[in-house]
Amino acid sequence: MDISTLILFYIVFSLIIYTLLLQRKKTRSVTKTTKNVLIITAHPDDECMFFSPTILHLNSTPNVNVHILCLSSGNFYGLGHLRKKELVASCHVLGIRPMNVAVVESEALQDNADIFWDPSAVSKCILHYIKRINAHMVVTFDEGGVSGHRNHASCYRAVQKLVNERKLPDRIKAYSLVSVFILRKYISLLDLPFCVLTASKMYISAPGDIWRAQRAMRAHGSQYVWFRILYIVFSRYMLVNTLEKISAC
């Protein structure tokens, strides 16, 4: 069997897995009481570039309300005022109401890829919002932050701090978005076999959901440059999110 045949086999195998996962997705759990889910991001555009499969799945689940807590306005280039408006527009495309979108403006939490935010300041902000919306589930980045951005990792460190110190209400389940190495990151649905083998919790997007997430990214006009266009075409994070529970350590 030559290499081209192996590649073709793997592509077909990945497509079959995708089809089966979509069929399974049609059977949804229904909660009897309203559940509030908090997605914690670092910058406007994180919600659609990284978390769209999770957001779109939960938004389509009856009695689930999705909230976004964005810990900065992404003002590194002085466009914070514009990026906040773009975030609201992107969330509208994803089905999140403006009243469920919050952006933190703090001198201690400024957009900078070279800086880790103070975990105490971030965790205090997160805990305040968790209590405000009566959250039942929290989802944020993991230590790798998907792209290695230190602000992303700071979101995880703050939630991990809250979990370690047992400051989260007992009802809350906290999850982190799993980072993968660069090859897996940019092979889209071809990453699904690895996801099925390794993931404990997974959300997957149908083709229409992927298109919707791409439309959400286009709402971020100030960020819609060539390399992000390539990203939303090839990134597995537009198709699938694998999550891990954040436990005390």
Secondary structure, DSSP 8 states (H G I E B T S, - for coil): --HHHHHHHHHHHHHHHHHHHHHHHTS----SS-EEEEEEESSTTHHHHTSHHHHHHHHTSTTEEEEEEES----TTS-HHHHHHHHHHHHHHHT--GGGEEE---TTS---TT----HHHHHHHHHHHHHHHT-SEEEEE-TTTTT--HHHHHHHHHHHHHHHTT-S-TT-EEEEE----HHHHTSGGGGHHHHHHH-SEEEE--HHHHHHHHHHHHT-GGG--HHHHHHHHH-GGGTEEEEEE----
